[in-house]
Amino acid sequence: MERLPTLPAMSSVSSFRARLALPTALMMFPQVVETMYSPALPSIAQGYAVTSARAGQTLSLYFAAFALGTMLWGRLCDRWGRRPAMLAGLALYGMASCMALWAPDFGWLLAARILAAIGAAVGSVVTQTVLRDQYGGAELARVFALMGLALAISPALGLLAGSALVRWRQHEGVFLGLAWLALLLGSWTAWSLPETRPKVRESPAPVWPVLGRMVRDAALWRTAGNVAWYNLCLYGFYQLMPFHLAQWGAPSSWLATGGVLLGLGALAGAWLTRRWLAQGLDATVLIRRANVLLLTAALGVMLAVLGRSAWLVVPMAVVALAYGLAIPNLLAPALQHYADCRGTAAALLGLAYYTLLGVGLALAALVQQLGVVCLASALAVHWLQPRRKDPSRGSH
């Protein structure tokens, strides 16, 4: 299979990073646009005269549709090519943001959010495919390390931007900002993104045989569940924190502060992962440590919510630290038995945990209590805790 040439060995760090500027922006895009939306939830509830629970449903529906989007674009980027798939996804997101801006009622807004989620999924799945086309081995690991740092700060950037847009023009300002962001990224992509699909390529692996293997893989289901519950803690914060602040009469600036602290926590988790793996610790040990941190932090969040204290952002930063420690070690070995169909398997795994996340956020919208969401997720993670040796991971 034809592979684009990798960077020369003597390339400068600045040249390497410049080449990754667009892929980094595209990889950050799904997280930035979703956290930009979070500060607008109270304004949406008020503007469309719906309850907090109904407004929060836009987030749960978003991730359910995002799950379908990962599968859609994963297949289309093999059939159409990377550039056409990326441009189509960004165009869909831009049109959906305009639809949300002019939505006459809440039903239209929900439809717009579903289309936006499908479009946003292109940033994750196609960008990863482009990077795997261009890089390999140690260089690919170096690329994903830089991506991990960017992803750690993207929620904070989204919350800061979303808070500023809400102060400017309520939820309409956020939708306008999202449409402009899609237009800017689409223009940059059309100008700079190369087509990296190999000229000589095999047909994508059939979905149903791969799905059959994965359904019988108990360890893979545990991984999907763990990834979903860790994400539920973070996105539960983005979903429920704006309403908690409004109920407590606390300044909305606490939301942006929390976003910054969560970004710092995720960075700390990524740093600990690199340090402890370099010391020779097993990934399972790191996941167990992360699970203990998550449970401890969830108890802190519960106490802060019961005390109606905006200082819950501090234990939430520890939740983010546990997330940064656990997620890489959960996902890295997840598909080691699927080398013959890794692309299709990755799309199906994403479909599984984003669907679980969407269901979890729907329940969180009904519960409307962040402490309950975090504690229930932490207990679920402990129940699903990976074993050191799993007989179900035998031959496939």
GUBAMI-813920 format. One record per residue: y, x, z of N, C-alpha, C in turn; residue in one letter. Coordinates in steps of 0.05 Angstrom, whole numbers, padded with zeros to 5 digits, always signed. Each point is the difference from the previous one (the first is absolute). Last residue first. Example, Ala and Ser with C-alpha at 12.3 -4.5 7.8 and 13.67 -1.06 7.14 Angstrom:
<recs>
-00045+00257+00142+00024+00016+00001+00022-00015+00014S;-00115+00006-00001+00024-00018+00000+00024+00018+00000A;
</recs>
This chain:
<recs>
-00295-00172+00362+00011-00023-00015-00007+00004-00029H;-00032+00039+00107+00003+00002-00029+00010-00025-00012S;+00025+00005+00099-00021+00015-00014+00004+00002-00029G;+00048-00043+00078+00013+00017-00021-00021+00018-00013R;-00018-00060+00073+00005-00016-00024+00013+00016-00022S;-00021+00035+00088-00023-00001-00018+00006-00016-00025P;+00067+00058+00063-00004-00028-00008-00023-00001-00020D;+00051+00065+00080-00020+00000-00021-00008-00028-00006K;+00071+00012+00057-00001+00027-00009-00020+00003-00023R;+00053-00093+00015-00021+00016+00014-00001+00028-00012R;+00087-00073+00005-00022+00013-00016-00019+00016+00017P;+00055-00091+00030+00002+00029+00001-00023+00014-00015Q;+00028-00097+00016-00009+00011-00025-00001+00031-00001L;+00030-00048+00077-00026-00012-00006-00012+00011-00025W;+00087+00027+00025-00020+00011+00018-00028-00011-00005H;+00072-00036-00048-00004+00027-00009-00021+00013+00018V;+00030-00085+00024-00017-00002-00024-00007+00028-00010A;+00061-00007+00071-00027-00007+00009-00019-00001-00024L;+00090+00014-00019-00011+00023+00014-00028-00005+00009A;+00048-00072-00038-00007+00020-00021-00013+00025+00013S;+00034-00067+00057-00023-00010-00014-00010+00020-00021A;+00081+00019+00044-00023+00003+00018-00026-00010-00013L;+00082-00009-00048-00007+00029+00004-00025+00003+00017C;+00035-00088-00012-00009+00011-00026-00010+00029+00004V;+00041-00043+00073-00026-00011-00005-00012+00012-00025V;+00089+00022+00020-00019+00012+00019-00028-00009-00004G;+00072-00038-00051-00009+00026-00010-00020+00013+00019L;+00021-00103-00024+00002+00017+00024-00012+00027-00007Q;-00002-00086-00053+00028+00007+00005+00003+00016+00026Q;-00076-00052-00051+00001+00009+00028+00028+00006+00009V;-00018-00022-00091-00005-00023+00017+00003+00007+00029L;+00007+00068-00064+00023-00019-00004-00003-00025+00017A;-00071+00063-00002+00023+00010+00016+00024-00018-00003A;-00076-00018-00054-00004-00007+00028+00023+00009+00018L;+00004+00026-00089+00002-00029+00001-00005-00010+00029A;-00013+00091-00018+00028-00007+00002+00005-00030+00000L;-00089+00032-00011+00010+00007+00027+00030-00008+00003G;-00041-00009-00085-00010-00021+00019+00011+00005+00028V;+00020+00065-00065+00014-00025-00005-00009-00023+00018G;-00045+00083+00005+00027+00002+00011+00016-00026-00005L;-00085+00008-00038-00002-00003+00029+00027+00001+00013L;-00003+00017-00091-00006-00028+00005-00002-00005+00029T;+00011+00088-00027+00025-00015-00003-00004-00030+00004Y;-00075+00059+00002+00017+00002+00024+00027-00013-00003Y;-00063-00006-00073-00012-00010+00025+00019+00003+00023A;+00024+00033-00086-00001-00029+00000-00010-00011+00026L;-00003+00093-00013+00027-00010+00005+00002-00030+00000G;-00082+00038-00023+00006+00005+00028+00028-00009+00008L;-00025-00005-00091-00014-00021+00016+00004+00004+00030L;+00035+00065-00060+00014-00026-00004-00013-00022+00017A;-00042+00084+00000+00026+00002+00014+00015-00026-00002A;-00080+00009-00049-00005-00002+00028+00026+00000+00017A;+00005+00016-00093-00006-00028+00005-00006-00004+00030T;+00015+00089-00026+00023-00017-00006-00004-00029+00007G;-00072+00064+00009+00020+00002+00021+00024-00018-00006R;-00096+00018-00034+00016-00024-00006+00024-00001+00019C;-00067+00069+00004-00005-00008-00028+00018-00024-00008D;-00001+00038+00089+00013+00019-00019-00004-00009-00029A;-00021-00037+00095+00007-00015-00024+00014+00017-00021Y;-00025+00022+00093-00026-00008-00013+00005-00015-00026H;+00072+00028+00057-00014+00025-00007-00027-00006-00014Q;+00080-00055+00037-00013-00004-00026-00016+00024-00009L;+00047-00003+00086-00009-00027-00004-00017-00003-00025A;+00049+00077+00048-00029+00000-00007-00011-00027-00009P;+00096+00009+00018-00008+00024-00015-00030+00000-00007A;+00047-00069+00055-00001-00003-00029-00012+00024-00015L;+00013-00002+00097-00016-00023-00008-00005-00001-00030L;+00057+00065+00037-00027+00006+00007-00019-00023-00004N;+00094-00010-00016-00011+00021-00018-00029+00006+00006P;+00043-00064+00059-00004-00009-00028-00010+00022-00018I;+00022+00014+00097-00025-00013-00007-00004-00004-00030A;+00080+00040+00041-00024+00016+00007-00025-00012-00011L;+00083-00045-00010+00001+00025-00015-00024+00018+00005G;+00009-00079+00052-00005-00007-00028+00000+00026-00017Y;+00024+00008+00090-00029-00005-00003-00007-00007-00029A;+00090+00009+00019-00013+00026+00002-00030-00003-00003L;+00051-00078+00003+00003+00013-00026-00013+00028+00001A;+00002-00048+00080-00017-00014-00019+00001+00014-00027V;+00061+00028+00063-00027+00011+00006-00021-00013-00018V;+00087-00033-00005+00000+00027-00012-00027+00013+00005A;+00016-00082+00041-00006-00004-00028+00000+00027-00015M;+00026-00005+00092-00029+00000-00004-00008-00005-00030P;+00093+00000+00013-00012+00026+00010-00031-00001-00002V;+00055-00077-00020-00001+00019-00022-00012+00027+00008V;+00019-00073+00060-00027+00000-00011-00002+00019-00024L;+00080-00025+00050-00011+00027+00003-00029+00001-00009W;+00055-00080+00007+00000+00013-00026-00010+00028+00001A;-00026-00084+00067+00014+00026-00002-00002+00011-00028S;-00039-00079+00055+00022-00005-00019+00018+00024-00003R;-00085-00011+00051+00025+00005+00014+00024-00004-00018G;-00086-00010-00035+00001-00019+00022+00026+00003+00016L;-00016+00060-00070+00005-00026-00010+00002-00021+00022V;-00024+00089+00023+00028-00002-00009+00007-00027-00011A;-00090+00018+00026+00018-00002+00024+00029-00002-00009L;-00063+00012-00069-00004-00026+00013+00019-00003+00024M;-00003+00083-00044+00014-00020-00016-00002-00027+00013V;-00049+00070+00040+00029+00003+00004+00016-00020-00016G;-00093+00002-00014+00006-00011+00027+00030+00003+00006L;-00029+00039-00078-00001-00029-00003+00005-00013+00027A;-00009+00094-00004+00026-00009-00010+00001-00030-00003A;-00082+00038+00027+00020+00006+00020+00027-00011-00009T;-00070-00004-00062-00004-00019+00021+00021+00004+00022L;+00001+00062-00071+00007-00027-00009-00003-00020+00022L;-00029+00089+00015+00030-00002-00001+00009-00028-00008L;-00092+00017-00003+00009+00000+00028+00030-00003+00001V;-00038+00011-00085-00006-00026+00011+00008-00003+00029N;+00008+00084-00044+00020-00019-00010-00005-00028+00012A;-00062+00066+00019+00025+00006+00014+00021-00020-00009R;-00081-00003-00046-00003-00010+00027+00025+00004+00017R;-00002+00035-00087+00002-00029-00001-00003-00012+00028I;-00013+00093-00010+00029-00007-00003+00003-00030-00001L;-00087+00033+00003+00013+00006+00025+00030-00009-00001V;-00051-00003-00079-00008-00022+00019+00013+00004+00027T;+00009+00068-00066+00017-00024-00006-00006-00023+00019A;-00018+00101+00033-00011-00019-00019+00018-00024-00003D;+00033+00102+00026-00009-00025+00011-00010-00018-00021L;+00039+00092-00007-00028-00005-00004-00010-00026+00012G;+00091+00041-00010-00014+00011+00023-00030-00006-00001Q;+00059-00035-00065+00000+00029-00003-00014+00014+00023A;+00013-00093+00004-00021+00006-00020-00001+00031-00005L;+00067-00031+00057-00027-00003+00013-00022+00005-00020W;+00091+00003-00031-00005+00020+00021-00028-00001+00011R;+00030-00065-00064-00003+00027-00012-00007+00020+00021R;+00018-00086+00032-00024+00000-00016-00005+00028-00013T;+00079-00016+00048-00023+00004+00018-00026+00000-00016L;+00079-00019-00048+00001+00028+00010-00024+00005+00018W;+00013-00088-00030-00008+00017-00022-00002+00029+00008A;+00035-00061+00063-00029-00004-00004-00011+00017-00023G;+00093+00000+00016-00014+00014+00021-00030-00003-00002A;+00053-00049-00060+00002+00028-00006-00015+00017+00022L;+00009-00092+00015-00020+00005-00021+00000+00030-00009A;+00065-00028+00064-00027-00001+00011-00022+00006-00021G;+00090-00007-00027-00004+00025+00015-00028+00000+00012L;+00026-00079-00043-00003+00022-00019-00005+00027+00013G;+00018-00074+00054-00026-00003-00011-00005+00022-00021L;+00085-00006+00039-00019+00010+00019-00029-00002-00011L;+00070-00036-00052+00003+00030+00001-00021+00011+00019V;+00005-00093-00006-00010+00011-00025+00001+00030+00000G;+00039-00047+00073-00029+00000+00000-00013+00011-00025G;+00093-00011+00002-00008+00021+00019-00030+00002+00002T;+00035-00070-00050+00003+00025-00014-00008+00024+00017A;+00001-00084+00041-00021+00000-00020+00001+00026-00016L;+00066-00019+00066-00025+00009+00011-00023+00001-00020W;+00087-00037-00018-00002+00029-00005-00026+00012+00012S;+00032-00092+00012-00019+00005-00022-00003+00029-00007S;+00025-00038+00100+00012+00008-00025-00021+00005-00022P;-00022-00071+00078+00004+00029-00002+00012+00007-00027A;-00031-00087+00042+00028+00006-00002+00007+00029-00001G;-00087-00048+00001+00009+00013+00024+00030+00005+00000W;-00044-00041-00075-00006-00016+00023+00011+00012+00026Q;+00007+00048-00081+00017-00023-00001-00004-00018+00025A;-00056+00075-00011+00028+00009+00005+00019-00024+00001L;-00090-00016-00026+00002+00007+00029+00029+00008+00007H;-00019-00015-00091+00001-00025+00015+00002+00005+00030F;-00010+00075-00058+00026-00013-00005+00003-00026+00016P;-00085+00047+00004+00022+00012+00016+00027-00013-00006M;-00086-00021-00046+00007-00015+00024+00025+00011+00015L;-00038+00038-00084+00000-00029-00003+00012-00014+00024Q;-00013+00095-00003+00021-00007-00020+00002-00030-00003Y;-00067+00032+00059+00026+00007+00010+00022-00008-00020F;-00088-00009-00027+00006-00021+00020+00028+00005+00012G;-00037+00065-00056+00013-00022-00015+00005-00024+00018Y;-00044+00074+00040+00026+00008-00011+00014-00022-00014L;-00087-00017+00035+00019+00007+00022+00028+00007-00011C;-00070-00015-00061+00010-00025+00011+00019+00005+00023L;-00047+00072-00042+00023-00009-00016+00012-00026+00012N;-00078+00033+00039+00021+00019+00005+00026-00009-00015Y;-00078-00049-00016+00011-00006+00027+00022+00020+00007W;-00046+00010-00084+00015-00025+00001+00013-00005+00027A;-00058+00074-00012+00026+00004-00015+00017-00025+00002V;-00086-00006+00037+00017+00018+00016+00027+00004-00014N;-00066-00049-00047+00010-00015+00023+00019+00017+00017G;-00044+00041-00073+00020-00020-00010+00012-00016+00024A;-00070+00060+00019+00024+00015-00008+00022-00020-00009T;-00085-00034+00020+00014+00008+00025+00026+00015-00007R;-00055-00024-00071+00013-00023+00011+00014+00006+00026W;-00051+00068-00039+00024-00005-00016+00015-00025+00009L;-00083+00022+00039+00020+00019+00009+00026-00004-00016A;-00077-00051-00023+00012-00009+00026+00022+00019+00008A;-00042-00026-00096+00007+00024+00014+00015-00007+00026D;-00030-00060-00072-00023+00008+00017+00007+00024+00018R;+00062-00034-00064-00005-00022+00019-00022+00007+00019V;+00021+00059-00071+00020+00001+00022-00005-00022+00021M;-00053+00005-00081-00005+00023+00017+00018+00000+00025R;+00016-00067-00065-00026-00004+00014-00007+00023+00018G;+00076+00008-00055+00004-00019+00022-00025-00005+00016L;-00006+00050-00079+00013+00016+00021+00005-00018+00025V;-00036-00042-00077-00020+00019+00013+00013+00016+00022P;+00059-00058-00048-00020-00014+00016-00021+00018+00012W;+00072+00031-00061+00009-00008+00027-00024-00009+00017V;-00002+00075-00081-00002-00029+00003+00005-00008+00029P;+00044+00090-00040-00025-00009+00011+00000-00031+00003A;+00059+00048-00076+00000-00005+00029-00027-00010+00009P;+00001+00061-00087+00008-00027+00007+00000-00003+00031S;+00019+00097-00040-00022-00018+00002+00011-00028+00007E;+00052+00081-00056-00006-00012+00025-00024-00019-00001R;+00075+00071-00053-00029-00005+00000-00007-00010+00027V;+00088+00013-00008-00006-00010-00027-00029-00005-00004K;+00053-00007+00097-00014+00018-00018-00006-00012-00027P;+00086-00026+00060-00028-00009-00004-00014+00019-00019R;+00094+00002+00029-00019+00020+00009-00029-00009-00004T;+00110-00014-00032-00026-00014-00001-00021+00021+00006E;+00101+00009+00041-00017+00005-00023-00024-00018+00000P;+00103-00014+00042-00029+00000+00006-00016+00006-00025L;+00100-00007+00002-00012+00024+00010-00031+00000+00003S;+00063-00074-00032+00012+00025-00009-00018+00025+00005W;-00023-00089+00030+00001+00000-00030+00010+00026-00011A;+00002-00012+00094-00027+00002-00010-00001+00002-00030T;+00082-00016+00042-00008+00028+00005-00028+00004-00011W;+00034-00087-00004+00014+00017-00018-00009+00029+00003S;-00035-00062+00061-00010-00005-00027+00013+00017-00021G;+00032+00002+00089-00026+00014-00002-00012-00004-00028L;+00081-00045+00018+00004+00029+00001-00026+00015-00004L;-00004-00095+00008+00013+00009-00025+00003+00030-00002L;-00032-00038+00080-00020-00002-00021+00011+00009-00027A;+00060-00006+00072-00019+00023+00004-00021+00000-00021L;+00060-00072+00002+00013+00024-00011-00018+00024+00004W;-00030-00082+00036+00001-00002-00029+00012+00025-00012A;+00000-00008+00094-00027+00005-00010-00001-00001-00031L;+00082-00021+00044-00006+00029+00002-00028+00006-00011G;+00025-00090+00005+00016+00014-00020-00006+00030+00000L;-00038-00053+00067-00013-00005-00026+00015+00013-00023F;+00038+00007+00087-00025+00015-00002-00014-00005-00027V;+00079-00048+00019+00006+00028-00004-00026+00017-00002G;-00006-00092+00022+00007+00004-00028+00006+00029-00006E;-00016-00028+00089-00024+00005-00015+00005+00003-00030H;+00086+00020+00056-00024-00014+00010-00024+00005-00018Q;+00084+00047-00011-00002-00026-00013-00025-00015+00007R;+00035+00084+00044+00018-00004-00022-00001-00029-00011W;-00058+00030+00069+00027-00001+00011+00020-00006-00023R;-00089+00014-00025+00003-00025+00015+00028-00003+00011V;-00022+00081-00041+00003-00021-00020+00003-00028+00013L;-00017+00077+00055+00027+00001-00012+00005-00022-00020A;-00086+00008+00038+00019-00008+00020+00028+00000-00011S;-00069+00033-00055-00001-00029+00003+00020-00010+00020G;-00010+00093-00011+00013-00012-00024+00000-00030+00003A;-00043+00048+00068+00028+00006+00000+00014-00013-00024L;-00093-00008+00005+00013-00016+00021+00030+00006+00001L;-00053+00050-00061+00001-00028-00008+00014-00017+00021G;-00015+00092+00018+00020-00003-00021+00003-00029-00008L;-00068+00020+00061+00026+00003+00013+00023-00003-00021A;-00090+00000-00030+00007-00024+00014+00027+00001+00013P;-00032+00079-00046+00008-00022-00017+00005-00026+00015S;-00033+00089+00033+00028-00007+00004+00008-00025-00016I;-00089+00036-00005+00005-00004+00029+00029-00009+00005A;-00032+00023-00088-00008-00027+00009+00006-00005+00029L;+00017+00086-00036+00018-00020-00011-00007-00028+00009A;-00058+00070+00024+00026+00003+00014+00020-00021-00010L;-00082+00005-00045-00004-00010+00027+00026+00001+00017G;-00004+00040-00086+00002-00029-00002-00003-00013+00028M;-00013+00093-00008+00028-00007-00003+00004-00030-00002L;-00088+00029+00004+00013+00007+00025+00030-00006-00001A;-00052-00009-00078-00003-00023+00018+00011+00006+00028F;+00002+00070-00065+00016-00023-00009-00002-00023+00019V;-00055+00074+00015+00028+00007+00006+00018-00023-00008R;-00090-00007-00022+00003-00003+00029+00029+00006+00008A;-00023+00015-00089+00001-00028+00005+00004-00005+00030L;-00014+00088-00027+00027-00009-00008+00003-00030+00004E;-00084+00042+00016+00020+00006+00021+00028-00010-00007A;-00068-00045-00062-00007+00020+00021+00022+00003+00021G;+00036-00041-00089-00027+00000+00010-00003+00021+00022G;+00075-00062-00072-00006+00021+00019-00029-00002+00009Y;+00039-00061-00065+00015+00025-00004-00008+00023+00017Q;-00038-00091+00002-00002+00010-00027+00011+00028-00003D;+00008-00045+00082-00027+00010-00004-00005+00009-00028R;+00083-00040+00020-00002+00025+00014-00028+00012-00003L;+00015-00086-00036+00016+00020-00015-00003+00028+00014V;-00037-00074+00045-00016+00007-00024+00014+00021-00017T;+00045-00035+00075-00023+00017+00009-00017+00009-00024Q;+00070-00061-00017+00010+00027+00007-00022+00018+00009T;-00021-00090-00017+00004+00015-00025+00011+00028+00006V;-00015-00060+00074-00025+00006-00014+00004+00017-00025V;+00077-00027+00055-00020+00014+00015-00023+00009-00018S;+00071-00052-00035+00011+00025+00010-00021+00017+00015G;-00016-00090-00032-00002+00020-00021+00009+00028+00010V;+00007-00083+00051-00025+00015+00002-00003+00022-00020A;+00072-00065+00000+00004+00024+00017-00025+00017+00002A;-00001-00085-00048+00015+00022-00013+00002+00025+00016G;-00040-00076+00039-00017+00010-00021+00014+00022-00015I;+00050-00042+00065-00021+00016+00012-00018+00011-00021A;+00068-00061-00026+00011+00027+00008-00022+00018+00011A;-00022-00090-00020+00003+00016-00024+00011+00028+00006L;-00007-00059+00072-00027+00006-00010+00002+00017-00025I;+00080-00033+00036-00011+00021+00017-00028+00008-00010R;+00043-00074-00040+00013+00025-00008-00011+00024+00015A;-00029-00087+00023-00011+00008-00026+00012+00027-00009A;+00034-00038+00079-00027+00010+00004-00013+00009-00027L;+00085-00040-00004+00002+00026+00013-00028+00012+00004L;+00008-00088-00031+00006+00019-00021+00002+00028+00011W;-00012-00068+00062-00024+00002-00017+00004+00020-00022G;+00073-00024+00057-00018+00019+00012-00025+00004-00016F;+00088-00030-00054-00012-00009+00025-00021+00021+00009D;+00056+00015-00076+00014-00024+00011-00012-00010+00026P;+00010+00104-00045-00020-00021+00007+00013-00024+00012A;+00035+00088-00035+00010-00026-00009-00020-00023+00007W;-00017+00092+00024+00029-00002+00004+00010-00028-00006L;-00090+00023-00018+00004-00005+00029+00030-00004+00005A;-00024+00024-00087-00010-00027+00006+00005-00007+00029M;+00017+00088-00027+00021-00019-00010-00008-00029+00005C;-00063+00064+00022+00023+00003+00018+00023-00018-00009S;-00076+00007-00055-00006-00016+00024+00022+00001+00020A;+00006+00053-00079+00003-00029-00006-00005-00017+00024M;-00014+00093+00010+00029-00006-00004+00004-00030-00006G;-00089+00032+00006+00013+00000+00027+00030-00007-00003Y;-00050+00010-00079-00008-00024+00014+00014-00002+00028L;+00012+00078-00051+00014-00023-00012-00007-00026+00014A;-00045+00078+00027+00028+00001+00009+00016-00023-00012L;-00090+00009-00029+00002-00007+00028+00028+00000+00011G;-00016+00029-00089-00005-00029+00003+00002-00009+00029A;+00008+00092-00019+00023-00014-00010-00004-00031+00003L;-00073+00056+00020+00021+00004+00020+00025-00016-00008M;-00073+00000-00060-00007-00015+00024+00023+00003+00021A;+00007+00049-00081+00003-00029-00004-00005-00016+00025P;-00014+00096+00006+00028-00008-00005+00003-00031-00004R;-00088+00038+00008+00015+00001+00025+00028-00010-00003R;-00081-00039-00062+00013+00026+00004+00018-00002+00025G;-00063-00069-00035+00026+00002-00014+00011+00028-00001W;-00084-00017+00045-00002-00014-00026+00026+00004-00017R;-00008+00035+00089-00022+00012-00016+00000-00012-00028D;+00059-00035+00063+00009+00027-00006-00021+00016-00015C;-00019-00088+00031+00018+00000-00023+00010+00028-00007L;-00056-00017+00078-00014-00004-00025+00018+00003-00024R;+00039+00007+00085-00021+00021-00002-00016-00003-00025G;+00063-00066+00022+00012+00024-00012-00019+00023-00002W;-00031-00082+00040+00010-00005-00027+00010+00026-00013L;-00027+00001+00091-00023-00002-00018+00010-00003-00029M;+00064+00001+00067-00012+00026-00001-00024+00000-00019T;+00045-00082+00018+00015+00018-00017-00013+00027-00003G;-00033-00065+00062-00008-00006-00028+00014+00019-00020L;+00026+00008+00090-00029+00008-00003-00010-00006-00028A;+00086-00029+00024+00000+00029-00005-00029+00009-00004F;+00014-00089+00026+00005+00004-00028+00000+00030-00008A;-00009-00022+00091-00023-00011-00014+00003+00004-00030A;+00072+00025+00053-00022+00019+00001-00025-00011-00012F;+00077-00056+00004+00006+00024-00015-00024+00019-00001Y;-00002-00077+00054-00006-00005-00028+00005+00024-00017L;+00026+00006+00089-00030-00001-00002-00008-00006-00028S;+00092+00000+00018-00011+00027+00003-00030+00000-00003L;+00048-00081+00000+00006+00014-00025-00011+00029+00001T;-00005-00059+00075-00022-00003-00019+00006+00015-00026Q;+00064-00009+00072-00018+00023+00002-00023-00001-00019G;+00060-00073+00006+00014+00023-00012-00018+00025+00001A;-00031-00077+00044-00001-00003-00029+00014+00023-00014R;+00002-00001+00094-00028+00004-00009-00001-00003-00031A;+00081-00017+00044-00005+00028-00001-00028+00006-00011S;+00043-00092-00032-00005+00013+00025-00005+00030-00003T;+00066-00054-00067-00029+00000+00006-00003+00014+00027V;+00080-00016-00064-00006-00019+00021-00030-00003+00006A;+00052+00062-00059-00018-00020-00012-00009-00021+00020Y;+00061+00070+00026+00010-00009-00026-00018-00021-00013G;-00025+00042+00084+00023-00017+00003+00010-00011-00027Q;-00073+00059+00000-00008-00023+00016+00024-00019+00003A;+00016+00082-00042-00016-00017-00017-00008-00026+00015I;+00044+00068+00048+00019-00013-00018-00015-00019-00019S;-00052+00053+00060+00016-00021+00014+00019-00015-00019P;-00049+00072-00040-00017-00022+00008+00016-00022+00016L;+00028+00090-00037+00010-00025-00012-00015-00024+00010A;-00021+00094+00022+00024-00009+00014+00011-00027-00011P;-00079+00040-00044-00004-00009+00028+00026-00009+00014S;-00009+00040-00091-00001-00029+00002-00001-00010+00029Y;-00005+00093-00024+00027-00010-00006+00002-00030+00005M;-00084+00042+00005+00016+00002+00025+00029-00006-00004T;-00057-00003-00076-00009-00019+00020+00015+00002+00026E;+00019+00060-00071+00008-00027-00007-00009-00020+00020V;-00026+00091+00011+00029-00003+00003+00008-00029-00005V;-00091+00025-00014+00007-00001+00029+00030-00005+00004Q;-00034+00010-00090-00011-00024+00013+00008-00002+00030P;+00031+00079-00051+00011-00026-00008-00012-00024+00015F;-00024+00097+00001+00015-00011+00023+00008-00029-00006M;-00042+00050-00068-00019-00003+00022+00013-00014+00024M;+00054+00024-00074-00018-00022-00007-00020-00006+00022L;+00058+00074+00009+00016-00025+00002-00018-00024-00006A;-00039+00085-00011+00005-00006+00029+00016-00026+00003T;-00017+00032-00088-00024-00010+00013+00004-00007+00030P;+00074+00040-00046-00006-00027-00008-00026-00011+00012L;+00023+00090+00021+00021-00018+00009-00006-00029-00008A;-00048+00087-00017-00012-00022+00015+00020-00021+00009L;+00024+00080-00047-00020-00014-00018-00012-00024+00014R;+00058+00056+00049+00015-00015-00020-00019-00015-00019A;-00037+00058+00064+00010-00024+00013+00016-00017-00021R;-00032+00084-00028-00023-00017+00007+00010-00027+00011F;+00063+00068-00016-00009-00012-00025-00023-00019+00005S;+00032+00048+00074+00020-00020-00009-00008-00013-00026S;-00052+00071+00036-00003-00025+00015+00019-00021-00009V;-00031+00073-00072+00015-00001+00025-00005-00026+00014S;-00071+00052-00064+00021-00020-00001+00015+00000+00027S;-00078+00055-00032+00025+00011+00011+00023-00020-00001M;-00090-00021-00033-00003+00010+00027+00026+00009+00013A;+00000-00077-00075-00007+00028+00001+00000+00010+00029P;-00024-00102-00021+00023+00017+00002-00008+00029+00000L;-00066-00065-00049+00013+00000+00026+00023+00019+00000T;-00041-00057-00086+00001+00026+00013+00014-00003+00027P;-00055-00083-00040+00026+00013-00005+00000+00027+00015L;-00091-00044-00034+00018+00000+00023+00025+00015-00007R;-00095-00051-00048+00023+00017-00002+00018-00003+00024E;-00109-00008-00004+00024-00017+00000+00025+00018+00000M;
</recs>
